[in-house]
Amino acid sequence: DFTKPEVSLETSGKVLGVSFHPFVPHVLLSYSMGMGACDMRVWNLGEGGGETTDEREPEVLIDVHGEGEIMNVSWNENGTRIVTTAKDKKARVIDPRKNVVVHEVAIQEAERECWA
């Protein structure tokens, strides 16, 4: 039945994009902009994510961008890191398990997409 969602997730603002984990099909990364801050959330859509869809909470809340709007995200090839580009003209490599930026570099103004 395509008229009823299997899972409904709530976030802090406008969802800018989503990306599924490269190896774990029920893990989803979302990034959103709300109240002047951008955040990323890693969701477990598999078993144990909550008794009902209304009880789903993110497994990880990543807040390392401050007020810089995220333009794009990508998992690395084995799903251990996340690469982001943002309006503050920086690319960041993030360890989602530790919620830390492990590498940051300035990018050209025209860059909009990133690949891990």
N, CA, C and O atoms as a Tinker XYZ file with bonds, in Angstrom:
   464  protein
     1  N      0.844000   -1.178000    0.000000    73     2
     2  CA     0.000000    0.000000    0.000000    64     1     3
     3  C      0.890000    1.243000    0.000000    63     2     4     5
     4  O      1.608000    1.486000    0.970000    81     3
     5  N      0.854000    2.015000   -1.053000    73     3     6
     6  CA     1.689000    3.200000   -1.201000    64     5     7
     7  C      1.050000    4.458000   -0.615000    63     6     8     9
     8  O      1.651000    5.531000   -0.668000    81     7
     9  N     -0.138000    4.349000   -0.065000    73     7    10
    10  CA    -0.811000    5.524000    0.470000    64     9    11
    11  C     -0.497000    5.776000    1.931000    63    10    12    13
    12  O     -0.767000    6.866000    2.437000    81    11
    13  N      0.068000    4.795000    2.623000    73    11    14
    14  CA     0.385000    4.946000    4.041000    64    13    15
    15  C      1.883000    4.719000    4.254000    63    14    16    17
    16  O      2.410000    3.680000    3.855000    81    15
    17  N      2.583000    5.688000    4.883000    73    15    18
    18  CA     4.027000    5.500000    5.099000    64    17    19
    19  C      4.309000    4.409000    6.119000    63    18    20    21
    20  O      3.560000    4.240000    7.082000    81    19
    21  N      5.398000    3.665000    5.904000    73    19    22
    22  CA     5.814000    2.663000    6.872000    64    21    23
    23  C      6.493000    3.314000    8.067000    63    22    24    25
    24  O      6.383000    2.831000    9.194000    81    23
    25  N      7.197000    4.418000    7.814000    73    23    26
    26  CA     7.916000    5.136000    8.860000    64    25    27
    27  C      7.750000    6.627000    8.615000    63    26    28    29
    28  O      7.798000    7.087000    7.474000    81    27
    29  N      7.558000    7.372000    9.684000    73    27    30
    30  CA     7.488000    8.826000    9.611000    64    29    31
    31  C      8.507000    9.381000   10.599000    63    30    32    33
    32  O      8.478000    9.038000   11.781000    81    31
    33  N      9.408000   10.238000   10.122000    73    31    34
    34  CA    10.469000   10.789000   10.957000    64    33    35
    35  C     10.292000   12.292000   11.074000    63    34    36    37
    36  O      9.925000   12.957000   10.105000    81    35
    37  N     10.553000   12.828000   12.259000    73    35    38
    38  CA    10.443000   14.264000   12.454000    64    37    39
    39  C     11.814000   14.851000   12.726000    63    38    40    41
    40  O     12.641000   14.258000   13.418000    81    39
    41  N     12.036000   16.039000   12.161000    73    39    42
    42  CA    13.310000   16.718000   12.328000    64    41    43
    43  C     13.048000   18.170000   12.731000    63    42    44    45
    44  O     11.897000   18.592000   12.842000    81    43
    45  N     14.108000   18.920000   12.946000    73    43    46
    46  CA    13.975000   20.266000   13.504000    64    45    47
    47  C     13.565000   21.341000   12.509000    63    46    48    49
    48  O     13.266000   22.463000   12.915000    81    47
    49  N     13.545000   21.036000   11.242000    73    47    50
    50  CA    13.206000   22.057000   10.262000    64    49    51
    51  C     13.062000   21.472000    8.879000    63    50    52    53
    52  O     12.683000   20.312000    8.718000    81    51
    53  N     13.365000   22.278000    7.885000    73    51    54
    54  CA    13.254000   21.868000    6.485000    64    53    55
    55  C     14.326000   20.829000    6.154000    63    54    56    57
    56  O     15.516000   21.078000    6.344000    81    55
    57  N     13.907000   19.685000    5.667000    73    55    58
    58  CA    14.849000   18.638000    5.272000    64    57    59
    59  C     15.483000   19.030000    3.948000    63    58    60    61
    60  O     14.790000   19.273000    2.960000    81    59
    61  N     16.818000   19.090000    3.941000    73    59    62
    62  CA    17.551000   19.476000    2.733000    64    61    63
    63  C     17.954000   18.265000    1.904000    63    62    64    65
    64  O     18.139000   18.379000    0.692000    81    63
    65  N     18.093000   17.095000    2.550000    73    63    66
    66  CA    18.463000   15.897000    1.818000    64    65    67
    67  C     18.584000   14.685000    2.723000    63    66    68    69
    68  O     18.615000   14.798000    3.948000    81    67
    69  N     18.652000   13.517000    2.084000    73    67    70
    70  CA    18.819000   12.255000    2.797000    64    69    71
    71  C     19.816000   11.387000    2.041000    63    70    72    73
    72  O     20.018000   11.552000    0.838000    81    71
    73  N     20.434000   10.461000    2.768000    73    71    74
    74  CA    21.384000    9.542000    2.156000    64    73    75
    75  C     21.372000    8.226000    2.932000    63    74    76    77
    76  O     21.571000    8.217000    4.147000    81    75
    77  N     21.139000    7.120000    2.234000    73    75    78
    78  CA    21.178000    5.820000    2.891000    64    77    79
    79  C     22.621000    5.364000    3.071000    63    78    80    81
    80  O     23.489000    5.669000    2.253000    81    79
    81  N     22.863000    4.627000    4.156000    73    79    82
    82  CA    24.181000    4.053000    4.437000    64    81    83
    83  C     24.553000    3.107000    3.294000    63    82    84    85
    84  O     23.680000    2.409000    2.777000    81    83
    85  N     25.833000    3.064000    2.883000    73    83    86
    86  CA    26.204000    2.231000    1.737000    64    85    87
    87  C     26.094000    0.723000    1.975000    63    86    88    89
    88  O     25.976000   -0.033000    1.011000    81    87
    89  N     26.128000    0.261000    3.237000    73    87    90
    90  CA    26.066000   -1.174000    3.500000    64    89    91
    91  C     24.909000   -1.602000    4.386000    63    90    92    93
    92  O     24.485000   -2.756000    4.328000    81    91
    93  N     24.398000   -0.708000    5.196000    73    91    94
    94  CA    23.324000   -1.053000    6.119000    64    93    95
    95  C     22.038000   -0.425000    5.582000    63    94    96    97
    96  O     21.824000    0.776000    5.747000    81    95
    97  N     21.184000   -1.218000    4.944000    73    95    98
    98  CA    20.051000   -0.653000    4.217000    64    97    99
    99  C     19.010000    0.062000    5.080000    63    98   100   101
   100  O     18.221000    0.846000    4.552000    81    99
   101  N     18.986000   -0.181000    6.374000    73    99   102
   102  CA    17.979000    0.472000    7.221000    64   101   103
   103  C     18.538000    1.674000    7.994000    63   102   104   105
   104  O     17.874000    2.184000    8.896000    81   103
   105  N     19.752000    2.134000    7.651000    73   103   106
   106  CA    20.331000    3.324000    8.290000    64   105   107
   107  C     20.280000    4.484000    7.306000    63   106   108   109
   108  O     20.762000    4.379000    6.178000    81   107
   109  N     19.692000    5.586000    7.745000    73   107   110
   110  CA    19.463000    6.751000    6.903000    64   109   111
   111  C     20.059000    7.990000    7.560000    63   110   112   113
   112  O     19.925000    8.183000    8.768000    81   111
   113  N     20.713000    8.821000    6.769000    73   111   114
   114  CA    21.244000   10.103000    7.233000    64   113   115
   115  C     20.367000   11.203000    6.635000    63   114   116   117
   116  O     20.152000   11.237000    5.424000    81   115
   117  N     19.863000   12.101000    7.484000    73   115   118
   118  CA    19.115000   13.253000    6.983000    64   117   119
   119  C     19.836000   14.518000    7.431000    63   118   120   121
   120  O     20.470000   14.540000    8.486000    81   119
   121  N     19.735000   15.559000    6.630000    73   119   122
   122  CA    20.263000   16.846000    7.056000    64   121   123
   123  C     19.207000   17.899000    6.823000    63   122   124   125
   124  O     18.515000   17.899000    5.804000    81   123
   125  N     19.092000   18.808000    7.794000    73   123   126
   126  CA    18.004000   19.767000    7.773000    64   125   127
   127  C     18.459000   21.122000    8.288000    63   126   128   129
   128  O     19.493000   21.247000    8.944000    81   127
   129  N     17.660000   22.129000    7.973000    73   127   130
   130  CA    17.926000   23.497000    8.401000    64   129   131
   131  C     16.713000   23.978000    9.174000    63   130   132   133
   132  O     15.587000   23.931000    8.678000    81   131
   133  N     16.953000   24.443000   10.399000    73   131   134
   134  CA    15.850000   24.934000   11.208000    64   133   135
   135  C     16.343000   25.901000   12.263000    63   134   136   137
   136  O     17.356000   25.647000   12.914000    81   135
   137  N     15.645000   26.998000   12.437000    73   135   138
   138  CA    15.956000   27.987000   13.462000    64   137   139
   139  C     17.397000   28.490000   13.375000    63   138   140   141
   140  O     18.046000   28.704000   14.399000    81   139
   141  N     17.894000   28.677000   12.152000    73   139   142
   142  CA    19.216000   29.243000   11.938000    64   141   143
   143  C     20.371000   28.276000   12.098000    63   142   144   145
   144  O     21.526000   28.682000   11.965000    81   143
   145  N     20.101000   27.011000   12.379000    73   143   146
   146  CA    21.175000   26.031000   12.551000    64   145   147
   147  C     20.893000   24.811000   11.694000    63   146   148   149
   148  O     19.739000   24.462000   11.442000    81   147
   149  N     21.952000   24.177000   11.256000    73   147   150
   150  CA    21.857000   22.990000   10.424000    64   149   151
   151  C     22.276000   21.785000   11.248000    63   150   152   153
   152  O     23.252000   21.854000   11.995000    81   151
   153  N     21.553000   20.687000   11.124000    73   151   154
   154  CA    21.971000   19.486000   11.829000    64   153   155
   155  C     21.795000   18.267000   10.947000    63   154   156   157
   156  O     21.056000   18.292000    9.963000    81   155
   157  N     22.482000   17.208000   11.315000    73   155   158
   158  CA    22.369000   15.929000   10.635000    64   157   159
   159  C     21.915000   14.898000   11.660000    63   158   160   161
   160  O     22.298000   14.948000   12.829000    81   159
   161  N     21.096000   13.970000   11.199000    73   159   162
   162  CA    20.587000   12.922000   12.074000    64   161   163
   163  C     20.759000   11.580000   11.386000    63   162   164   165
   164  O     20.464000   11.435000   10.200000    81   163
   165  N     21.239000   10.598000   12.140000    73   163   166
   166  CA    21.354000    9.229000   11.643000    64   165   167
   167  C     20.204000    8.439000   12.259000    63   166   168   169
   168  O     20.057000    8.384000   13.480000    81   167
   169  N     19.392000    7.830000   11.399000    73   167   170
   170  CA    18.187000    7.117000   11.816000    64   169   171
   171  C     18.346000    5.625000   11.599000    63   170   172   173
   172  O     18.931000    5.202000   10.602000    81   171
   173  N     17.833000    4.822000   12.520000    73   171   174
   174  CA    17.753000    3.375000   12.364000    64   173   175
   175  C     16.309000    3.054000   11.999000    63   174   176   177
   176  O     15.416000    3.159000   12.840000    81   175
   177  N     16.081000    2.666000   10.759000    73   175   178
   178  CA    14.734000    2.372000   10.293000    64   177   179
   179  C     14.364000    0.913000   10.482000    63   178   180   181
   180  O     13.245000    0.510000   10.167000    81   179
   181  N     15.299000    0.112000   10.995000    73   179   182
   182  CA    15.061000   -1.314000   11.192000    64   181   183
   183  C     14.348000   -1.598000   12.490000    63   182   184   185
   184  O     13.729000   -0.713000   13.082000    81   183
   185  N     14.437000   -2.834000   12.929000    73   183   186
   186  CA    13.796000   -3.270000   14.174000    64   185   187
   187  C     14.339000   -2.495000   15.356000    63   186   188   189
   188  O     15.507000   -2.107000   15.377000    81   187
   189  N     13.477000   -2.272000   16.344000    73   187   190
   190  CA    13.912000   -1.617000   17.571000    64   189   191
   191  C     13.956000   -0.109000   17.490000    63   190   192   193
   192  O     14.437000    0.537000   18.420000    81   191
   193  N     13.470000    0.472000   16.411000    73   191   194
   194  CA    13.485000    1.915000   16.271000    64   193   195
   195  C     12.346000    2.617000   16.977000    63   194   196   197
   196  O     12.246000    3.843000   16.920000    81   195
   197  N     11.486000    1.867000   17.641000    73   195   198
   198  CA    10.328000    2.427000   18.329000    64   197   199
   199  C      9.121000    1.556000   18.074000    63   198   200   201
   200  O      9.030000    0.896000   17.039000    81   199
   201  N      8.195000    1.551000   19.012000    73   199   202
   202  CA     7.015000    0.706000   18.882000    64   201   203
   203  C      6.107000    1.187000   17.755000    63   202   204   205
   204  O      5.498000    0.378000   17.055000    81   203
   205  N      6.018000    2.503000   17.581000    73   203   206
   206  CA     5.227000    3.050000   16.490000    64   205   207
   207  C      6.088000    4.058000   15.742000    63   206   208   209
   208  O      7.169000    4.431000   16.198000    81   207
   209  N      5.602000    4.484000   14.607000    73   207   210
   210  CA     6.371000    5.447000   13.816000    64   209   211
   211  C      6.509000    6.771000   14.553000    63   210   212   213
   212  O      7.483000    7.492000   14.335000    81   211
   213  N      5.547000    7.111000   15.431000    73   211   214
   214  CA     5.609000    8.373000   16.161000    64   213   215
   215  C      6.708000    8.385000   17.220000    63   214   216   217
   216  O      7.085000    9.457000   17.693000    81   215
   217  N      7.232000    7.216000   17.605000    73   215   218
   218  CA     8.230000    7.134000   18.662000    64   217   219
   219  C      9.660000    7.093000   18.137000    63   218   220   221
   220  O     10.600000    6.972000   18.922000    81   219
   221  N      9.835000    7.191000   16.839000    73   219   222
   222  CA    11.186000    7.111000   16.271000    64   221   223
   223  C     12.016000    8.313000   16.682000    63   222   224   225
   224  O     11.586000    9.457000   16.534000    81   223
   225  N     13.189000    8.051000   17.192000    73   223   226
   226  CA    14.156000    9.085000   17.541000    64   225   227
   227  C     15.437000    8.795000   16.770000    63   226   228   229
   228  O     15.728000    7.631000   16.493000    81   227
   229  N     16.216000    9.823000   16.414000    73   227   230
   230  CA    17.473000    9.559000   15.711000    64   229   231
   231  C     18.460000    8.819000   16.619000    63   230   232   233
   232  O     18.510000    9.057000   17.826000    81   231
   233  N     19.232000    7.929000   16.025000    73   231   234
   234  CA    20.278000    7.220000   16.760000    64   233   235
   235  C     21.398000    8.181000   17.135000    63   234   236   237
   236  O     21.964000    8.097000   18.224000    81   235
   237  N     21.710000    9.097000   16.219000    73   235   238
   238  CA    22.797000   10.059000   16.423000    64   237   239
   239  C     22.332000   11.422000   15.914000    63   238   240   241
   240  O     21.749000   11.522000   14.834000    81   239
   241  N     22.593000   12.468000   16.697000    73   239   242
   242  CA    22.363000   13.840000   16.261000    64   241   243
   243  C     23.738000   14.481000   16.093000    63   242   244   245
   244  O     24.484000   14.616000   17.062000    81   243
   245  N     24.074000   14.875000   14.867000    73   243   246
   246  CA    25.387000   15.449000   14.561000    64   245   247
   247  C     25.228000   16.950000   14.411000    63   246   248   249
   248  O     24.497000   17.423000   13.541000    81   247
   249  N     25.916000   17.696000   15.264000    73   247   250
   250  CA    25.806000   19.151000   15.246000    64   249   251
   251  C     27.211000   19.746000   15.242000    63   250   252   253
   252  O     27.705000   20.209000   16.271000    81   251
   253  N     27.840000   19.729000   14.084000    73   251   254
   254  CA    29.219000   20.217000   13.983000    64   253   255
   255  C     29.357000   21.382000   13.007000    63   254   256   257
   256  O     30.462000   21.885000   12.806000    81   255
   257  N     28.268000   21.815000   12.404000    73   255   258
   258  CA    28.334000   22.883000   11.416000    64   257   259
   259  C     28.001000   24.249000   11.979000    63   258   260   261
   260  O     28.220000   25.253000   11.301000    81   259
   261  N     27.490000   24.322000   13.167000    73   259   262
   262  CA    27.101000   25.623000   13.707000    64   261   263
   263  C     25.991000   26.216000   12.877000    63   262   264   265
   264  O     24.937000   25.602000   12.711000    81   263
   265  N     26.219000   27.411000   12.352000    73   263   266
   266  CA    25.188000   28.079000   11.571000    64   265   267
   267  C     25.423000   27.992000   10.072000    63   266   268   269
   268  O     24.707000   28.636000    9.305000    81   267
   269  N     26.414000   27.208000    9.631000    73   267   270
   270  CA    26.669000   27.062000    8.207000    64   269   271
   271  C     25.716000   26.068000    7.579000    63   270   272   273
   272  O     25.640000   24.914000    8.002000    81   271
   273  N     24.982000   26.520000    6.559000    73   271   274
   274  CA    24.015000   25.636000    5.907000    64   273   275
   275  C     24.727000   24.563000    5.092000    63   274   276   277
   276  O     25.607000   24.873000    4.289000    81   275
   277  N     24.354000   23.323000    5.292000    73   275   278
   278  CA    24.932000   22.194000    4.573000    64   277   279
   279  C     24.349000   22.160000    3.164000    63   278   280   281
   280  O     23.137000   22.274000    2.979000    81   279
   281  N     25.222000   22.002000    2.177000    73   279   282
   282  CA    24.787000   21.942000    0.784000    64   281   283
   283  C     24.631000   20.500000    0.305000    63   282   284   285
   284  O     23.744000   20.200000   -0.494000    81   283
   285  N     25.503000   19.602000    0.800000    73   283   286
   286  CA    25.483000   18.218000    0.336000    64   285   287
   287  C     26.181000   17.328000    1.355000    63   286   288   289
   288  O     27.074000   17.776000    2.074000    81   287
   289  N     25.771000   16.071000    1.411000    73   287   290
   290  CA    26.432000   15.079000    2.260000    64   289   291
   291  C     26.634000   13.793000    1.475000    63   290   292   293
   292  O     25.914000   13.512000    0.517000    81   291
   293  N     27.621000   13.021000    1.896000    73   291   294
   294  CA    27.879000   11.726000    1.287000    64   293   295
   295  C     28.589000   10.836000    2.301000    63   294   296   297
   296  O     29.475000   11.298000    3.020000    81   295
   297  N     28.204000    9.562000    2.361000    73   295   298
   298  CA    28.927000    8.581000    3.172000    64   297   299
   299  C     30.209000    8.198000    2.434000    63   298   300   301
   300  O     30.255000    8.243000    1.205000    81   299
   301  N     31.252000    7.819000    3.183000    73   299   302
   302  CA    32.408000    7.253000    2.494000    64   301   303
   303  C     32.068000    5.824000    2.082000    63   302   304   305
   304  O     30.988000    5.329000    2.403000    81   303
   305  N     32.971000    5.165000    1.379000    73   303   306
   306  CA    32.644000    3.872000    0.766000    64   305   307
   307  C     32.293000    2.771000    1.762000    63   306   308   309
   308  O     31.547000    1.856000    1.413000    81   307
   309  N     32.810000    2.831000    2.995000    73   307   310
   310  CA    32.464000    1.789000    3.971000    64   309   311
   311  C     31.526000    2.283000    5.070000    63   310   312   313
   312  O     31.225000    1.536000    6.001000    81   311
   313  N     31.065000    3.517000    4.977000    73   311   314
   314  CA    30.068000    4.034000    5.898000    64   313   315
   315  C     30.573000    4.455000    7.262000    63   314   316   317
   316  O     29.785000    4.579000    8.199000    81   315
   317  N     31.871000    4.676000    7.395000    73   315   318
   318  CA    32.420000    5.072000    8.695000    64   317   319
   319  C     32.579000    6.581000    8.840000    63   318   320   321
   320  O     32.759000    7.071000    9.954000    81   319
   321  N     32.518000    7.311000    7.762000    73   319   322
   322  CA    32.671000    8.760000    7.780000    64   321   323
   323  C     31.610000    9.397000    6.886000    63   322   324   325
   324  O     31.049000    8.756000    5.997000    81   323
   325  N     31.354000   10.678000    7.151000    73   323   326
   326  CA    30.434000   11.467000    6.337000    64   325   327
   327  C     31.195000   12.690000    5.844000    63   326   328   329
   328  O     31.894000   13.342000    6.619000    81   327
   329  N     31.062000   13.003000    4.557000    73   327   330
   330  CA    31.688000   14.192000    3.981000    64   329   331
   331  C     30.580000   15.200000    3.694000    63   330   332   333
   332  O     29.539000   14.848000    3.139000    81   331
   333  N     30.812000   16.459000    4.078000    73   331   334
   334  CA    29.825000   17.504000    3.829000    64   333   335
   335  C     30.470000   18.692000    3.133000    63   334   336   337
   336  O     31.664000   18.946000    3.284000    81   335
   337  N     29.666000   19.410000    2.373000    73   335   338
   338  CA    30.054000   20.732000    1.893000    64   337   339
   339  C     29.001000   21.699000    2.419000    63   338   340   341
   340  O     27.832000   21.342000    2.569000    81   339
   341  N     29.433000   22.940000    2.698000    73   339   342
   342  CA    28.525000   23.903000    3.314000    64   341   343
   343  C     28.694000   25.281000    2.697000    63   342   344   345
   344  O     29.660000   25.544000    1.980000    81   343
   345  N     27.737000   26.156000    2.989000    73   343   346
   346  CA    27.788000   27.521000    2.468000    64   345   347
   347  C     28.946000   28.320000    3.029000    63   346   348   349
   348  O     29.296000   29.359000    2.470000    81   347
   349  N     29.552000   27.868000    4.121000    73   347   350
   350  CA    30.704000   28.578000    4.668000    64   349   351
   351  C     31.980000   28.256000    3.890000    63   350   352   353
   352  O     33.080000   28.602000    4.320000    81   351
   353  N     31.824000   27.587000    2.735000    73   351   354
   354  CA    32.914000   27.272000    1.804000    64   353   355
   355  C     33.946000   26.333000    2.418000    63   354   356   357
   356  O     35.147000   26.487000    2.200000    81   355
   357  N     33.460000   25.354000    3.192000    73   355   358
   358  CA    34.334000   24.349000    3.781000    64   357   359
   359  C     33.761000   22.965000    3.530000    63   358   360   361
   360  O     32.547000   22.758000    3.542000    81   359
   361  N     34.669000   22.024000    3.302000    73   359   362
   362  CA    34.303000   20.607000    3.251000    64   361   363
   363  C     34.783000   19.985000    4.551000    63   362   364   365
   364  O     35.889000   20.264000    5.013000    81   363
   365  N     33.944000   19.141000    5.136000    73   363   366
   366  CA    34.289000   18.514000    6.406000    64   365   367
   367  C     34.129000   17.011000    6.304000    63   366   368   369
   368  O     33.192000   16.517000    5.677000    81   367
   369  N     35.045000   16.287000    6.922000    73   367   370
   370  CA    34.927000   14.844000    7.091000    64   369   371
   371  C     34.547000   14.632000    8.547000    63   370   372   373
   372  O     35.259000   15.074000    9.450000    81   371
   373  N     33.435000   13.963000    8.777000    73   371   374
   374  CA    32.877000   13.812000   10.118000    64   373   375
   375  C     32.841000   12.348000   10.513000    63   374   376   377
   376  O     32.467000   11.487000    9.716000    81   375
   377  N     33.234000   12.071000   11.752000    73   375   378
   378  CA    33.074000   10.738000   12.331000    64   377   379
   379  C     31.728000   10.742000   13.056000    63   378   380   381
   380  O     31.610000   11.357000   14.116000    81   379
   381  N     30.706000   10.068000   12.507000    73   379   382
   382  CA    29.377000   10.140000   13.114000    64   381   383
   383  C     29.289000    9.438000   14.471000    63   382   384   385
   384  O     28.426000    9.772000   15.283000    81   383
   385  N     30.156000    8.486000   14.719000    73   383   386
   386  CA    30.117000    7.783000   16.009000    64   385   387
   387  C     30.634000    8.649000   17.154000    63   386   388   389
   388  O     30.204000    8.504000   18.298000    81   387
   389  N     31.561000    9.553000   16.833000    73   387   390
   390  CA    32.148000   10.419000   17.862000    64   389   391
   391  C     31.607000   11.841000   17.801000    63   390   392   393
   392  O     31.871000   12.644000   18.696000    81   391
   393  N     30.848000   12.161000   16.747000    73   391   394
   394  CA    30.285000   13.493000   16.559000    64   393   395
   395  C     31.376000   14.562000   16.532000    63   394   396   397
   396  O     31.261000   15.603000   17.179000    81   395
   397  N     32.441000   14.284000   15.767000    73   395   398
   398  CA    33.549000   15.231000   15.646000    64   397   399
   399  C     33.961000   15.364000   14.182000    63   398   400   401
   400  O     33.804000   14.443000   13.380000    81   399
   401  N     34.491000   16.541000   13.864000    73   399   402
   402  CA    35.082000   16.772000   12.547000    64   401   403
   403  C     36.511000   16.243000   12.599000    63   402   404   405
   404  O     37.307000   16.686000   13.428000    81   403
   405  N     36.841000   15.300000   11.720000    73   403   406
   406  CA    38.197000   14.751000   11.702000    64   405   407
   407  C     39.086000   15.441000   10.685000    63   406   408   409
   408  O     40.311000   15.340000   10.754000    81   407
   409  N     38.466000   16.149000    9.731000    73   407   410
   410  CA    39.255000   16.903000    8.751000    64   409   411
   411  C     38.369000   18.001000    8.175000    63   410   412   413
   412  O     37.176000   17.798000    7.948000    81   411
   413  N     38.969000   19.167000    7.943000    73   411   414
   414  CA    38.246000   20.305000    7.381000    64   413   415
   415  C     39.159000   21.011000    6.392000    63   414   416   417
   416  O     40.346000   21.203000    6.657000    81   415
   417  N     38.595000   21.399000    5.244000    73   415   418
   418  CA    39.382000   22.063000    4.217000    64   417   419
   419  C     38.518000   23.111000    3.515000    63   418   420   421
   420  O     37.314000   22.916000    3.346000    81   419
   421  N     39.138000   24.226000    3.108000    73   419   422
   422  CA    38.439000   25.250000    2.343000    64   421   423
   423  C     38.201000   24.734000    0.930000    63   422   424   425
   424  O     39.036000   24.022000    0.371000    81   423
   425  N     37.057000   25.097000    0.359000    73   423   426
   426  CA    36.732000   24.661000   -1.001000    64   425   427
   427  C     36.476000   25.876000   -1.875000    63   426   428   429
   428  O     36.291000   26.989000   -1.384000    81   427
   429  N     36.471000   25.639000   -3.179000    73   427   430
   430  CA    36.191000   26.727000   -4.108000    64   429   431
   431  C     34.731000   27.119000   -4.028000    63   430   432   433
   432  O     33.887000   26.326000   -3.610000    81   431
   433  N     34.441000   28.320000   -4.423000    73   431   434
   434  CA    33.091000   28.845000   -4.343000    64   433   435
   435  C     32.087000   28.057000   -5.174000    63   434   436   437
   436  O     30.918000   27.966000   -4.798000    81   435
   437  N     32.519000   27.486000   -6.292000    73   435   438
   438  CA    31.609000   26.801000   -7.196000    64   437   439
   439  C     31.263000   25.386000   -6.754000    63   438   440   441
   440  O     30.312000   24.814000   -7.287000    81   439
   441  N     31.977000   24.800000   -5.820000    73   439   442
   442  CA    31.726000   23.428000   -5.403000    64   441   443
   443  C     30.372000   23.309000   -4.714000    63   442   444   445
   444  O     30.066000   24.093000   -3.815000    81   443
   445  N     29.559000   22.341000   -5.123000    73   443   446
   446  CA    28.259000   22.127000   -4.518000    64   445   447
   447  C     28.082000   20.668000   -4.083000    63   446   448   449
   448  O     27.331000   20.393000   -3.148000    81   447
   449  N     28.753000   19.749000   -4.738000    73   447   450
   450  CA    28.578000   18.344000   -4.415000    64   449   451
   451  C     29.866000   17.778000   -3.866000    63   450   452   453
   452  O     30.951000   18.314000   -4.090000    81   451
   453  N     29.722000   16.663000   -3.129000    73   451   454
   454  CA    30.905000   16.010000   -2.578000    64   453   455
   455  C     30.762000   14.505000   -2.721000    63   454   456   457
   456  O     29.655000   13.966000   -2.706000    81   455
   457  N     31.880000   13.848000   -2.857000    73   455   458
   458  CA    31.922000   12.388000   -2.913000    64   457   459
   459  C     32.986000   11.930000   -1.948000    63   458   460   461
   460  O     34.058000   12.530000   -1.865000    81   459
   461  N     32.703000   10.884000   -1.228000    73   459   462
   462  CA    33.668000   10.368000   -0.243000    64   461   463
   463  C     34.637000    9.413000   -0.899000    63   462   464
   464  O     35.522000    8.876000   -0.232000    81   463
